């Protein structure tokens, strides 16, 4: 059994909050760079250039890439041979509080969904915990702005809807969103499971680098087909037209009931932020 102190968890989360909000992951940077080279529509090219300039300035000045520094979504893979010394969840919340404070990041969380009083420190975090074999603890902070989160959707399709039903739902989600989520977007798609499970899968799918296709050839092909169809919609960067509507998407699946076909799409903008650390 390996012991990790709650203080180490807090320190890691605080660092990750700042890093995730000021540096895009390499796969997203590479996709933006490729889109700039390949986008034929002049206005879309110009828009992508402005997004790129913003990214470079954020890196140079260590400033947030986006003014919406998001809800702190914290994904934890906790080894079964790890003992956390102290209050684990509170350690994560304290790390978010410290990171958003020391990093001068915008605080966007309200304590109650209807009374709307800001907590003042961007807590509590949204924590997703998975128990895994081993003696390591991997923490990923993925801040999620709500301009894109508000465009996410979930549907309980019928089994007879099949692949085409899933395809229509995903593409229609992007079509309905239009320019609202600040495209180009990145999509996490969950298929299967239950009502609650499919939404979690869609959010978790955003953690997979977009240059890594699904290991199952069937779903890898579906990802490629969806990406091509979505980019054929012509929405383009910030809704100004062009072929760069979606930088990439990832599909996660789970077994489901014989009578159901849940599907969820978690929409993220081009500022798809995530940063990980292993303790």
C-alpha positions in Angstrom: 0.0 0.0 0.0 1.4 3.4 -1.0 0.4 6.6 0.9 -0.1 9.9 -0.8 -0.8 13.0 1.3 -3.8 15.2 0.7 -1.4 18.1 0.6 0.3 16.6 -2.5 -3.1 16.3 -4.1 -3.9 19.9 -3.4 -0.5 21.1 -4.8 -1.0 19.0 -8.0 -4.6 20.3 -8.6 -3.5 23.9 -8.1 -0.8 23.6 -10.6 -3.0 21.8 -13.1 -5.7 24.5 -12.9 -3.3 27.2 -14.0 -1.6 25.0 -16.6 -4.8 23.8 -18.2 -6.1 27.4 -18.5 -3.0 28.9 -20.0 -1.6 26.1 -22.3 -3.6 24.0 -24.8 -2.7 20.3 -25.1 -0.3 19.4 -28.0 -3.0 17.6 -30.0 -5.3 20.6 -30.0 -2.4 22.9 -31.0 -1.5 20.6 -33.8 -5.1 20.4 -35.1 -5.4 24.2 -35.1 -2.1 24.5 -36.9 -3.2 22.0 -39.5 -6.5 23.7 -40.0 -4.8 27.0 -40.6 -2.8 25.4 -43.4 -5.7 23.6 -45.0 -8.6 26.0 -44.6 -9.5 27.4 -48.1 -12.0 30.1 -47.1 -10.2 33.4 -46.6 -12.4 34.7 -43.8 -12.0 31.3 -42.0 -8.3 31.5 -42.5 -8.2 35.0 -41.0 -10.3 33.9 -38.0 -8.1 30.8 -37.4 -5.1 33.2 -37.5 -6.6 35.4 -34.8 -7.3 32.3 -32.6 -3.7 31.3 -33.1 -2.4 34.7 -32.2 -4.5 34.5 -29.0 -3.0 31.1 -28.2 0.6 32.4 -28.6 0.0 35.5 -26.5 -1.6 33.4 -23.7 1.6 31.2 -23.7 4.0 34.2 -23.8 2.2 36.2 -21.0 0.9 33.2 -19.0 -2.6 34.4 -19.3 -5.8 32.4 -19.7 -6.5 31.2 -23.3 -10.2 32.0 -22.8 -11.9 34.5 -20.5 -14.2 31.7 -19.4 -11.9 29.7 -17.2 -14.7 27.3 -16.7 -16.0 24.8 -14.1 -13.1 22.8 -12.8 -13.8 19.2 -13.9 -11.4 16.9 -12.2 -10.9 13.3 -13.3 -9.1 11.0 -11.0 -7.8 7.5 -11.7 -7.0 6.2 -8.2 -4.9 3.0 -7.8 -6.4 0.4 -5.6 -3.1 0.2 -3.7 -3.1 3.9 -2.8 -4.1 5.3 0.5 -4.8 9.0 0.6 -3.8 10.5 3.9 -6.4 13.2 4.7 -9.7 14.3 3.1 -9.3 13.5 -0.6 -12.3 15.5 -2.0 -11.5 18.5 0.2 -7.9 18.4 -1.0 -9.2 18.7 -4.6 -11.5 21.6 -3.8 -8.7 23.4 -1.9 -6.4 22.9 -4.9 -9.0 24.5 -7.2 -9.4 27.3 -4.8 -5.7 27.9 -4.6 -5.1 27.5 -8.4 -7.9 29.9 -9.4 -6.8 32.4 -6.8 -3.1 32.3 -7.4 -3.6 32.2 -11.2 -6.0 35.1 -11.2 -8.5 33.0 -13.0 -12.2 34.0 -13.4 -14.4 32.5 -10.7 -17.7 31.3 -12.3 -19.3 28.9 -9.9 -22.6 29.7 -8.1 -23.5 27.8 -4.9 -27.1 27.2 -5.9 -28.5 26.8 -9.4 -31.5 29.0 -8.8 -30.3 31.5 -6.2 -27.1 32.2 -8.2 -24.7 33.4 -5.5 -21.1 33.1 -6.6 -18.9 31.0 -4.3 -16.0 33.4 -5.0 -13.3 30.7 -5.5 -14.6 28.5 -8.3 -15.4 25.6 -6.0 -16.7 23.1 -5.7 -15.0 21.1 -8.4 -16.9 18.5 -10.4 -15.0 15.3 -9.5 -15.1 12.0 -11.4 -13.3 9.1 -9.7 -12.3 5.8 -11.2 -10.6 3.0 -9.3 -7.9 1.3 -11.3 -5.2 -1.3 -10.5 -1.9 -0.2 -9.2 -0.3 2.2 -6.8 -0.5 5.5 -8.7 -2.9 8.4 -8.8 -3.5 10.2 -12.0 -5.3 13.6 -11.8 -6.6 15.4 -14.9 -8.1 18.9 -14.7 -10.3 19.8 -17.6 -11.9 23.3 -17.1 -15.2 23.5 -19.0 -16.6 26.8 -20.2 -20.4 26.9 -20.5 -20.6 28.6 -23.8 -19.9 25.2 -25.2 -21.3 23.1 -22.3 -24.7 24.7 -22.9 -24.7 23.3 -26.4 -24.3 19.7 -25.2 -27.2 17.2 -25.6 -28.4 13.8 -24.6 -31.0 11.5 -26.1 -32.5 8.1 -25.4 -32.8 6.7 -28.9 -34.6 3.5 -29.8 -32.4 0.5 -30.7 -34.0 0.5 -34.2 -32.5 4.0 -34.7 -29.1 2.3 -35.0 -25.9 3.9 -36.3 -27.8 6.3 -38.6 -29.8 7.6 -35.6 -26.7 8.2 -33.6 -25.1 9.9 -36.7 -28.1 12.2 -37.2 -28.2 13.1 -33.5 -24.5 14.0 -33.4 -24.5 16.1 -36.6 -27.8 17.8 -35.6 -26.3 18.8 -32.3 -23.5 20.6 -34.1 -25.9 22.1 -36.6 -28.2 23.4 -33.8 -25.3 24.9 -31.9 -24.1 26.9 -34.9 -21.7 29.6 -33.8 -22.7 29.5 -30.1 -19.9 27.2 -28.8 -17.1 29.3 -30.5 -16.2 26.8 -33.3 -14.1 25.0 -34.3 -15.3 22.6 -31.7 -14.2 19.3 -30.2 -16.8 16.7 -29.5 -17.0 13.9 -26.9 -19.6 11.3 -27.8 -21.0 8.7 -25.5 -23.0 5.7 -26.8 -24.7 3.1 -24.5 -24.8 2.7 -20.8 -27.7 4.4 -19.0 -29.0 7.9 -18.8 -26.4 9.0 -16.3 -23.5 6.8 -17.6 -23.7 8.1 -21.2 -23.3 11.7 -20.2 -20.2 10.8 -18.1 -18.7 9.0 -21.1 -19.3 11.9 -23.4 -17.4 14.2 -21.0 -14.7 11.7 -20.4 -14.2 11.2 -24.1 -12.9 14.7 -24.3 -9.8 13.6 -22.4 -8.6 11.3 -25.3 -6.2 13.2 -27.6 -8.0 13.9 -30.9 -5.1 12.5 -32.9 -5.7 9.0 -31.3 -8.6 7.2 -33.0 -10.8 4.8 -31.2 -9.0 1.4 -30.8 -12.0 -0.4 -32.3 -11.9 -0.1 -36.1 -15.7 0.2 -36.3 -15.8 3.2 -34.0 -12.6 4.7 -35.5 -14.4 4.7 -38.9 -17.5 6.2 -37.3 -15.4 9.0 -35.8 -13.8 9.8 -39.2 -17.2 9.7 -41.0 -18.8 12.0 -38.4 -15.9 14.5 -38.6 -16.1 14.7 -42.4 -19.9 15.2 -42.3 -19.7 17.9 -39.6 -17.0 19.8 -41.4 -19.2 19.6 -44.5 -21.9 21.7 -42.7 -20.0 24.9 -43.6 -20.4 26.5 -40.2 -16.6 27.2 -39.9 -14.6 29.1 -37.3 -16.8 31.3 -35.2 -19.6 30.6 -37.6 -18.0 32.6 -40.5 -18.1 29.6 -42.9 -15.4 27.3 -44.1 -14.5 23.7 -43.7 -13.1 23.9 -40.1 -16.2 23.4 -37.9 -14.8 20.5 -35.8 -11.2 19.8 -35.0 -11.8 16.2 -33.8 -14.1 14.0 -31.9 -13.9 10.9 -29.7 -16.4 8.2 -29.1 -16.7 6.1 -25.9 -19.1 3.2 -25.6 -20.5 1.0 -22.9 -22.9 -2.0 -22.8 -26.5 -1.0 -22.6 -30.0 -2.5 -22.1 -31.6 -4.4 -25.0 -34.4 -1.8 -25.1 -32.2 1.3 -25.1 -29.7 3.3 -27.2 -28.5 6.3 -25.1 -26.3 8.8 -26.8 -24.8 12.0 -25.5 -22.7 14.7 -27.1 -20.5 16.9 -25.0 -19.5 20.0 -27.0 -16.2 21.7 -26.3 -14.9 24.8 -28.2 -11.4 24.9 -29.8 -10.1 25.8 -26.3 -10.4 22.2 -25.1 -8.3 22.3 -22.0 -6.8 19.5 -20.0 -3.7 19.0 -18.0 -2.6 15.8 -16.1 -0.2 14.8 -13.4 0.7 11.4 -11.8 1.3 11.1 -8.1 
